[in-house]
Structures are given as C-alpha cells and as structure tokens.
Amino acid sequence: MASLKDMRVRIAATKATQKITKAMQMVAASKLRRAQAAAEAARPYAERMEKVLGNIAAAVAGLETAPALLRGTGRDQVHLLIVCTAERGLCGPFNSAIVRLARERANALMAEGKEVKFFCVGRKGYDQLRRQFEKQIVEYIELRAVRTIGFANAEDIAGRIARLFAEGAFDVATLFFSRFKSVMAQIPTAQQIIPPVFEAKPVDGAAAVYEYEPDEEEILADLLPRNLAVQIFRALLENTASFYGAQMTAMDNATRNAGDMIRKQTLKYNRTRQAMITKELIEIISGAEAL
C-alpha cells in the first residue's frame, strides 16, 4: 500500500499534468479560429479551380495533345499515396485516422497486384508508415520548422510530385488528408489529383459552347500544375484546422480525466489518512486502558 507521501506526490503530479493539458487546450482554441478561417477561405477557390478545369478538360478529353497531368500515363499499375499528417501528437486519433485510411488503400491496391509508393508530409505519418512500408516511402517532407503554412510550401510539394510524375515514377497519385468539419469531427479524405477526377454535374437545358483563347491545351498546361499546388495547399490548411480541433478536444478530455483522477486520489488519501489516525487513537486508548 502506498504511503501518504507517495499519494501526495501523485496528486501533485496529476495537478501539474492538468495545468499543462488546460494550457494546451487554450492554445489550441486560440489557434483553431485562425486556422479554421484560413481553411474555409481556401475552399471556394479550390472548388472553383476544379470546376473551371473540369469544363476545359471536357473539351480535350481523349485527345493525345492533352497535357500529361490531365490524361495520365494511360496505366494504373503504380500508385503514389501522398499522406499529409501533423508534425506533433497529443491530438487524439487525428494522425492515426489518416494513416489508417492510407494503409487500407495501400493494402487493397497491393492485393490487386498494384505497386504502391508513399510520399509523406508530416513526421507523425512518416513514423507510423515506415514501420510497415519503409522501403516504399520515396519522399518525406518535414514541416516542423514552418510556423505558418504558406502557398510556397504547397508549391514545393507539388513541384516534387510533378517531377516524380515526369520521371515516370508513378501512374496515379492520391492525396490523403483530414477535412475539417467541426471541433468534434474531422473527416479523413482521399482525393485523386493525378490524373485529376472532376465531379460530373448534370446540366439543365442546352450546354453552352465556349471558345478559348489561347487554346485549351495551353491553358491546361498552365492551370494543371497550379491546381496541383492549390489542392495540396487546401489539404494542408484543412489538416491544420483539423489538428487544432482534434488537439483541443483531446486536451479538454485529458483535463477532465485529470480532474477525476485528482478527486479519486484525494478521496483515497483522506480515507487512508483517517484510517491511520483512527488506528493510532485506538492504540493510545487501548494502552491507557491497559494501565
């Protein structure tokens, strides 16, 4: 049985932990508002970019003159999984949910006889994936030194992916990230970005015919690399907001659990102390009666 001193040390340690988790919760809450605003501001532009590219791509679909980033290689054998996670933990199942989705996709593809490669963005995803797929990780980018995610970071990642594609390293690229829904809900998402998959929307009435200047191929040659960077930038912003939301929830739960532990430990301490005092009183009274 633990002594009273050991119990006091445990209570003090739990209180110190509670102060840390409470502070981390408040920091995450303050950063969440800014990260959420950035993620929500990036959505309309990214969605509009996809819509514009979808309209232009429909005009050159099936043509050999279409840019390689649009038509792909014509094969479906080598898949590149771009897994975006956080640099830090203490955020509940945020990182593991993204990695789990990527791992399930990789296992399904390998079961079909496909070759799978990984492009890791973020230390936590890299640490988890290298346990099983270390030889299949072709690139790892760490963003720990980056204080604020900028478009330049996304352009650098997009440039590396585009170079790998130009070298024939893969046929299909899929982006994995967590889409921010609310503080309590972050949705692991998989989005194919090479070749891009555009959502087909029904058209009411006769479809309008557009003429482009310059031609569609030249426009796509400029917009497709930019769209690649835009989609990655959006994923990074969504991940940042989801991370702070998950961390805020996790630290709130940790603070509550620490409070419950403190109450239980204090109750146990008081009962043990009372039992020891009662025992000492009984021994004193018994000794006095014996005299």
C-alpha positions in Angstrom: 0.0 0.0 0.0 1.3 3.5 -0.9 2.3 5.8 1.8 0.7 9.2 2.4 3.8 10.9 1.0 3.5 8.8 -2.2 -0.2 9.8 -2.5 0.6 13.5 -2.1 3.3 13.2 -4.8 0.8 11.5 -7.2 -1.8 14.2 -6.5 0.7 17.0 -7.1 1.9 15.3 -10.3 -1.7 14.9 -11.6 -2.4 18.6 -10.8 0.7 19.6 -12.8 -0.4 17.5 -15.7 -3.9 19.1 -15.6 -2.4 22.5 -15.8 -0.4 21.5 -18.9 -3.4 20.0 -20.6 -5.5 23.0 -19.8 -2.9 25.3 -21.2 -2.6 23.3 -24.4 -6.3 23.3 -24.8 -6.4 27.1 -24.6 -3.5 27.4 -27.0 -5.2 25.1 -29.5 -8.5 27.0 -29.1 -6.8 30.3 -29.9 -5.0 28.9 -33.0 -8.1 27.0 -34.2 -10.0 30.1 -35.0 -7.3 31.4 -37.3 -6.7 28.0 -38.9 -10.4 27.4 -39.4 -10.8 30.8 -41.1 -7.9 30.0 -43.5 -9.3 26.6 -44.4 -12.8 27.9 -45.1 -11.4 30.7 -47.2 -9.4 28.3 -49.3 -12.3 26.1 -50.1 -14.2 28.3 -52.7 -11.1 29.0 -54.7 -10.1 25.3 -54.8 -13.6 24.2 -55.7 -13.9 26.9 -58.4 -10.5 25.9 -59.8 -11.7 22.3 -60.1 -14.9 23.4 -61.8 -13.0 25.5 -64.4 -10.6 22.8 -65.1 -13.4 20.3 -65.4 -15.1 22.4 -68.1 -11.9 22.9 -70.0 -10.8 19.3 -69.7 -14.1 18.1 -71.1 -13.2 19.8 -74.4 -9.9 17.9 -74.8 -10.9 14.6 -73.2 -9.4 11.7 -75.0 -7.1 13.8 -77.2 -3.4 12.8 -77.4 -2.5 16.5 -77.3 -3.9 16.9 -73.8 -1.3 17.6 -71.0 0.1 14.5 -69.3 -1.1 15.7 -65.9 -4.7 15.5 -67.2 -4.7 12.3 -69.2 -2.2 10.5 -67.0 0.1 7.8 -68.3 -2.7 5.5 -69.6 -1.7 2.9 -67.0 -2.9 2.1 -63.5 -0.1 0.0 -62.1 2.0 2.3 -59.9 0.2 4.4 -57.2 1.7 7.2 -55.2 -0.1 7.9 -51.9 0.5 11.4 -50.6 -0.1 11.2 -46.9 -0.4 14.6 -45.1 -0.3 14.5 -41.3 0.8 16.7 -38.4 4.3 17.2 -37.0 3.1 16.7 -33.4 0.9 14.4 -31.5 -1.4 14.8 -28.4 -4.4 15.2 -30.8 -6.4 12.1 -30.3 -6.9 9.8 -33.3 -6.2 12.6 -35.9 -3.0 11.3 -37.3 -3.8 7.6 -37.0 -7.1 8.1 -38.8 -5.4 9.5 -41.9 -2.7 6.8 -41.8 -5.3 4.1 -41.4 -7.2 5.3 -44.5 -3.9 5.3 -46.5 -2.8 1.9 -45.2 -6.2 0.4 -46.1 -5.9 1.8 -49.6 -2.4 0.6 -49.9 -3.3 -3.0 -48.8 -6.2 -3.0 -51.2 -4.1 -2.0 -54.1 -1.3 -4.4 -53.3 -3.9 -7.2 -53.1 -4.9 -6.3 -56.7 -1.2 -6.7 -57.7 -0.5 -2.9 -57.9 2.7 -1.2 -56.9 2.4 1.3 -54.1 4.7 4.2 -53.1 4.3 6.7 -50.4 5.0 10.5 -50.2 4.9 11.6 -46.6 4.2 15.1 -45.5 4.5 15.4 -41.7 6.5 13.5 -39.2 3.7 11.6 -37.5 2.5 9.9 -40.7 6.1 9.1 -41.7 6.8 7.5 -38.3 3.7 5.3 -38.5 4.1 4.2 -42.1 7.8 3.4 -42.0 7.1 0.5 -39.6 5.3 -1.4 -42.4 6.2 0.4 -45.7 9.7 1.9 -45.1 11.1 0.7 -48.4 8.1 2.1 -50.3 8.5 5.7 -49.0 10.0 7.7 -51.8 9.9 11.2 -50.3 9.5 12.7 -46.8 8.9 16.4 -46.1 9.0 17.7 -42.6 7.2 21.0 -41.8 8.2 21.3 -38.2 10.2 24.4 -38.8 7.3 26.1 -40.7 5.4 28.3 -38.3 2.6 29.2 -40.7 1.7 27.1 -43.7 2.0 29.2 -46.9 1.3 28.6 -50.6 5.1 28.3 -51.2 5.1 25.1 -49.1 2.4 23.6 -51.3 4.2 24.7 -54.4 7.4 23.0 -53.3 5.5 19.7 -52.6 3.6 20.0 -55.9 6.9 20.6 -57.8 8.4 17.4 -56.3 5.3 15.4 -57.2 5.3 16.8 -60.7 9.0 15.9 -61.1 8.3 12.3 -60.0 5.5 12.0 -62.4 7.6 13.4 -65.3 10.2 10.8 -64.5 7.6 8.0 -64.7 7.8 7.1 -61.0 4.0 6.6 -60.8 0.8 6.5 -62.8 -1.8 7.6 -60.2 -1.4 10.0 -57.3 -3.9 10.2 -54.4 -3.8 12.8 -51.7 -4.8 11.8 -48.1 -5.7 14.5 -45.5 -8.3 15.3 -42.9 -11.2 17.6 -43.9 -12.2 19.9 -41.1 -16.0 19.7 -40.3 -16.1 20.9 -36.7 -14.2 20.8 -33.5 -15.6 17.4 -32.7 -15.5 16.0 -36.3 -12.6 15.7 -38.7 -13.1 13.5 -41.8 -10.2 11.5 -43.3 -10.3 12.1 -47.0 -8.7 10.6 -50.1 -8.6 12.7 -53.3 -7.1 11.6 -56.6 -5.1 14.5 -58.0 -3.1 12.9 -60.9 -4.8 12.4 -63.2 -7.5 14.6 -61.6 -11.0 13.3 -61.2 -13.6 16.0 -61.8 -17.1 15.7 -60.5 -19.7 15.4 -63.3 -22.6 17.7 -62.6 -25.9 17.5 -64.6 -26.6 20.4 -66.9 -30.1 21.9 -67.1 -31.0 22.6 -70.7 -28.5 23.0 -73.6 -24.9 23.3 -72.6 -23.1 26.5 -73.6 -20.3 26.3 -76.1 -17.1 28.1 -75.1 -14.2 29.3 -77.3 -10.9 29.6 -75.5 -8.0 32.0 -76.4 -5.3 30.6 -76.2 -6.4 27.1 -76.9 -7.5 24.5 -74.3 -4.1 22.6 -74.2 -2.1 25.8 -73.5 -4.5 26.9 -70.7 -4.4 23.4 -69.1 -0.6 23.3 -69.3 -0.5 26.4 -67.1 -3.5 25.6 -64.8 -2.9 21.9 -64.1 0.4 22.4 -62.1 -1.2 25.4 -60.3 -4.3 23.3 -59.5 -2.0 20.6 -58.1 -0.4 23.2 -55.7 -3.9 24.6 -54.9 -5.3 21.2 -53.9 -2.2 20.4 -51.8 -2.4 23.9 -50.1 -6.1 23.3 -49.4 -5.3 19.9 -47.8 -2.5 21.4 -45.6 -4.9 24.1 -44.4 -7.7 21.6 -43.7 -5.1 19.5 -41.9 -4.0 22.4 -39.7 -7.6 23.3 -38.7 -8.4 19.6 -38.1 -5.2 19.2 -36.0 -6.1 22.1 -33.7 -9.7 21.0 -33.4 -8.6 17.4 -32.5 -6.0 18.7 -30.1 -8.5 21.0 -28.4 -10.9 18.1 -27.9 -8.2 15.7 -26.7 -6.8 18.2 -24.2 -10.2 19.0 -22.9 -10.9 15.3 -22.3 -7.4 14.9 -20.7 -8.1 17.9 -18.4 -11.5 16.3 -17.3 -9.9 12.9 -16.8 -7.1 14.6 -14.7 -9.8 16.2 -12.6 -11.5 12.9 -12.0 -8.2 11.3 -11.0 -7.4 14.1 -8.6 -10.8 13.7 -6.9 -10.3 9.9 -6.6 -6.7 10.2 -5.4 -7.7 12.9 -2.8 -10.6 10.8 -1.6 -8.3 7.8 -1.2 -5.7 9.9 0.5 -8.2 11.3 3.0 -9.6 7.8 3.8 -6.1 6.4 4.3 -5.1 9.3 6.5 -8.3 9.0 8.5 -7.8 5.2 8.9 -4.2 5.8 10.2 -5.4 8.5 12.7 -8.2 6.2 13.9 -5.7 3.3 14.3 -3.3 5.5 16.3 -6.2 6.7 18.6 -7.3 3.1 19.2 -3.7 2.1 20.1 -3.4 5.1 22.5 -6.8 4.4 24.2 -6.0 0.6 24.4 -2.7 1.4 26.0 -4.3 3.8 28.5 -6.9 1.2 29.5 -4.3 -1.4 29.9 -2.6 0.8 32.6 
